[in-house]
């Protein structure tokens, strides 16, 4: 967080893999690396999306960041690569 106060979020990641899939333990360790990252909710959510897209090259990806309220304001960030894959 930019202010130094802790922030918490639930991230929901949906994707349709092409050739690569992410292992759950690897994803957990990667997300844990953000523990002391200073940044805004929107930027952090998009950074995770961009890293996953760059490394996995999925057919489709959607990420939803449901950030816990700070100052009474919850922030929900949504990003997807294109229309859902059918």
ChimeraX commands (.cxc) that place a marker at each C-alpha (Angstrom):
marker #1 position 0.00,0.00,0.00 radius 0.5
marker #1 position 1.19,3.49,-0.81 radius 0.5
marker #1 position 0.32,4.79,2.67 radius 0.5
marker #1 position 2.15,2.07,4.58 radius 0.5
marker #1 position -1.07,0.67,6.06 radius 0.5
marker #1 position -1.75,-3.00,5.21 radius 0.5
marker #1 position -4.18,-3.90,2.44 radius 0.5
marker #1 position -5.86,-7.22,1.80 radius 0.5
marker #1 position -7.72,-8.59,-1.20 radius 0.5
marker #1 position -9.41,-11.65,-2.56 radius 0.5
marker #1 position -8.19,-12.30,-6.09 radius 0.5
marker #1 position -10.31,-14.44,-8.40 radius 0.5
marker #1 position -8.36,-15.59,-11.45 radius 0.5
marker #1 position -10.10,-17.37,-14.32 radius 0.5
marker #1 position -8.24,-18.39,-17.44 radius 0.5
marker #1 position -8.32,-20.77,-20.37 radius 0.5
marker #1 position -4.82,-22.18,-20.78 radius 0.5
marker #1 position -3.12,-22.67,-24.10 radius 0.5
marker #1 position 0.03,-24.75,-23.61 radius 0.5
marker #1 position 0.94,-23.78,-20.04 radius 0.5
marker #1 position -0.87,-23.86,-16.71 radius 0.5
marker #1 position 0.19,-22.35,-13.41 radius 0.5
marker #1 position 0.72,-24.69,-10.47 radius 0.5
marker #1 position -1.26,-23.67,-7.39 radius 0.5
marker #1 position 1.80,-23.63,-5.11 radius 0.5
marker #1 position 3.74,-21.49,-7.59 radius 0.5
marker #1 position 0.81,-19.07,-7.80 radius 0.5
marker #1 position 0.61,-18.92,-4.01 radius 0.5
marker #1 position 4.34,-18.14,-3.69 radius 0.5
marker #1 position 4.12,-15.54,-6.47 radius 0.5
marker #1 position 1.18,-13.78,-4.81 radius 0.5
marker #1 position 3.00,-13.91,-1.48 radius 0.5
marker #1 position 5.81,-11.88,-3.06 radius 0.5
marker #1 position 3.40,-8.92,-3.06 radius 0.5
marker #1 position 3.20,-8.97,0.75 radius 0.5
marker #1 position 5.30,-5.81,1.20 radius 0.5
marker #1 position 4.70,-4.31,-2.25 radius 0.5
marker #1 position 3.74,-0.64,-2.12 radius 0.5
marker #1 position 1.19,0.27,-4.76 radius 0.5
marker #1 position -2.38,1.11,-5.58 radius 0.5
marker #1 position -5.11,-1.55,-5.76 radius 0.5
marker #1 position -5.68,-1.08,-9.48 radius 0.5
marker #1 position -1.97,-1.22,-10.33 radius 0.5
marker #1 position -1.36,-4.35,-8.25 radius 0.5
marker #1 position -4.30,-6.20,-9.77 radius 0.5
marker #1 position -3.22,-5.31,-13.31 radius 0.5
marker #1 position 0.40,-6.21,-12.55 radius 0.5
marker #1 position -0.63,-9.74,-11.56 radius 0.5
marker #1 position -2.73,-10.02,-14.74 radius 0.5
marker #1 position 0.08,-8.80,-16.99 radius 0.5
marker #1 position 2.62,-11.18,-15.41 radius 0.5
marker #1 position 0.30,-14.16,-15.85 radius 0.5
marker #1 position -0.47,-13.22,-19.46 radius 0.5
marker #1 position 3.22,-12.72,-20.25 radius 0.5
marker #1 position 4.28,-16.06,-18.80 radius 0.5
marker #1 position 1.32,-18.34,-19.53 radius 0.5
marker #1 position 0.06,-16.82,-22.78 radius 0.5
marker #1 position -3.48,-18.03,-22.02 radius 0.5
marker #1 position -6.25,-18.07,-24.59 radius 0.5
marker #1 position -8.30,-15.93,-22.21 radius 0.5
marker #1 position -7.80,-14.49,-18.73 radius 0.5
marker #1 position -9.97,-12.59,-16.27 radius 0.5
marker #1 position -8.88,-11.34,-12.86 radius 0.5
marker #1 position -11.08,-9.77,-10.21 radius 0.5
marker #1 position -9.48,-8.04,-7.25 radius 0.5
marker #1 position -11.89,-7.55,-4.35 radius 0.5
marker #1 position -9.99,-5.20,-2.05 radius 0.5
marker #1 position -11.07,-4.88,1.56 radius 0.5
marker #1 position -12.45,-1.46,2.54 radius 0.5
marker #1 position -10.09,1.27,3.67 radius 0.5
marker #1 position -11.70,4.43,4.92 radius 0.5
marker #1 position -15.07,2.81,4.26 radius 0.5
marker #1 position -14.46,2.47,0.51 radius 0.5
marker #1 position -14.15,-0.99,-1.01 radius 0.5
marker #1 position -12.40,-1.15,-4.37 radius 0.5
marker #1 position -13.14,-3.92,-6.86 radius 0.5
marker #1 position -10.87,-4.15,-9.89 radius 0.5
marker #1 position -11.80,-6.24,-12.94 radius 0.5
marker #1 position -9.70,-6.98,-16.01 radius 0.5
marker #1 position -10.04,-9.46,-18.85 radius 0.5
marker #1 position -8.15,-9.98,-22.08 radius 0.5
marker #1 position -11.22,-10.10,-24.35 radius 0.5
marker #1 position -14.73,-11.51,-24.49 radius 0.5
marker #1 position -15.00,-14.88,-22.71 radius 0.5
marker #1 position -13.59,-17.79,-24.66 radius 0.5
marker #1 position -16.17,-20.19,-26.06 radius 0.5
marker link #1:1,2 radius 0.2
marker link #1:2,3 radius 0.2
marker link #1:3,4 radius 0.2
marker link #1:4,5 radius 0.2
marker link #1:5,6 radius 0.2
marker link #1:6,7 radius 0.2
marker link #1:7,8 radius 0.2
marker link #1:8,9 radius 0.2
marker link #1:9,10 radius 0.2
marker link #1:10,11 radius 0.2
marker link #1:11,12 radius 0.2
marker link #1:12,13 radius 0.2
marker link #1:13,14 radius 0.2
marker link #1:14,15 radius 0.2
marker link #1:15,16 radius 0.2
marker link #1:16,17 radius 0.2
marker link #1:17,18 radius 0.2
marker link #1:18,19 radius 0.2
marker link #1:19,20 radius 0.2
marker link #1:20,21 radius 0.2
marker link #1:21,22 radius 0.2
marker link #1:22,23 radius 0.2
marker link #1:23,24 radius 0.2
marker link #1:24,25 radius 0.2
marker link #1:25,26 radius 0.2
marker link #1:26,27 radius 0.2
marker link #1:27,28 radius 0.2
marker link #1:28,29 radius 0.2
marker link #1:29,30 radius 0.2
marker link #1:30,31 radius 0.2
marker link #1:31,32 radius 0.2
marker link #1:32,33 radius 0.2
marker link #1:33,34 radius 0.2
marker link #1:34,35 radius 0.2
marker link #1:35,36 radius 0.2
marker link #1:36,37 radius 0.2
marker link #1:37,38 radius 0.2
marker link #1:38,39 radius 0.2
marker link #1:39,40 radius 0.2
marker link #1:40,41 radius 0.2
marker link #1:41,42 radius 0.2
marker link #1:42,43 radius 0.2
marker link #1:43,44 radius 0.2
marker link #1:44,45 radius 0.2
marker link #1:45,46 radius 0.2
marker link #1:46,47 radius 0.2
marker link #1:47,48 radius 0.2
marker link #1:48,49 radius 0.2
marker link #1:49,50 radius 0.2
marker link #1:50,51 radius 0.2
marker link #1:51,52 radius 0.2
marker link #1:52,53 radius 0.2
marker link #1:53,54 radius 0.2
marker link #1:54,55 radius 0.2
marker link #1:55,56 radius 0.2
marker link #1:56,57 radius 0.2
marker link #1:57,58 radius 0.2
marker link #1:58,59 radius 0.2
marker link #1:59,60 radius 0.2
marker link #1:60,61 radius 0.2
marker link #1:61,62 radius 0.2
marker link #1:62,63 radius 0.2
marker link #1:63,64 radius 0.2
marker link #1:64,65 radius 0.2
marker link #1:65,66 radius 0.2
marker link #1:66,67 radius 0.2
marker link #1:67,68 radius 0.2
marker link #1:68,69 radius 0.2
marker link #1:69,70 radius 0.2
marker link #1:70,71 radius 0.2
marker link #1:71,72 radius 0.2
marker link #1:72,73 radius 0.2
marker link #1:73,74 radius 0.2
marker link #1:74,75 radius 0.2
marker link #1:75,76 radius 0.2
marker link #1:76,77 radius 0.2
marker link #1:77,78 radius 0.2
marker link #1:78,79 radius 0.2
marker link #1:79,80 radius 0.2
marker link #1:80,81 radius 0.2
marker link #1:81,82 radius 0.2
marker link #1:82,83 radius 0.2
marker link #1:83,84 radius 0.2
marker link #1:84,85 radius 0.2
marker link #1:85,86 radius 0.2
view
